Amino acid sequence: MLSYNKLIETLPPEIQFTMMKILDQFREELLNTVTKSDFRQLENLVSVLGDNMLELAESQKRTEQRVEELAEAQKELAEAQKRTEQRIGELAEAQKRTEQRVGELAEAQIKTEHRVDEVVEILRDVVKKQERMSKELGGLSTSFGYFLENEAIRFLPDIFRKNKGIDIQVMDRRYIVYADGKDDEINIYGEGTEGGKKVYVIGESKSQFGKKDADRFRKLIQRVSDHVRAKVCPLIVTHSAHPAVEEYAKKIIPGLEIYKSYDLK
């Protein structure tokens, strides 16, 4: 068992002097009031008290150490919180820049939509003008087609009489109605005689004659031939036709005559 002085020396410095004073005072009072046996018992109690105080001091030391650890942890937590707040500030700034950029994009989108509307309006105007031009060109094409037909109806009777010996009695435009009720509009229709036999002239006028026109005209000639049961003289009056198209048309339509607009005089 440690002596009183040794026990006191193990206590924190700030309470050693006070404990020494208390112990000295306690001794004096004991000498005046208790027996030796009682004093020994009291010494034992004081010794136990010293041990308890030592344990308390150790516990306090551990508590102070733990408090220091907690303080350090709190410091680290404060630093982490500071970094977090800084990061939040950076994110808020980035969010602000993003919102600003989104606003700029939205404004650009609005301008783009306005521009697109302007372009659409321009395109609509162009389409309308093109439609008007197409109608005008269609009208010109129709007028030119009628002009070719009129010239053909006017000059072909003399051409057929001089070049083919065919006497044309009728030359105009006409519809042919078939037994099934269907019909074909014939742009150039003629009736005549050749050596006393009935002859039909079936023709079309095209400003430009192509292969598709040749295919369609071949079918028309076939329908008319099956209907009239007589000789049919097919002819095309055109302003222009490629030599390959002329060759193709004459190959699929036997007896086809192709007249250019300048031949009608």
BELKAPE-V71172 format. One record per helix or strand of 2 or more residues. SS is the DSSP state (H for helix, E for strand). FROM is the first residue (numbers start at 1). TO is the last residue. Records with the same first field share a line. If there is no record, write none. Layout:
# BELKAPE-V71172
SS = FROM-TO / FROM-TO
This chain:
# BELKAPE-V71172
H = 4-9 / 13-33 / 36-164 / 211-228 / 243-252 / 261-263
E = 167-177 / 183-194 / 197-209 / 231-241 / 257-260
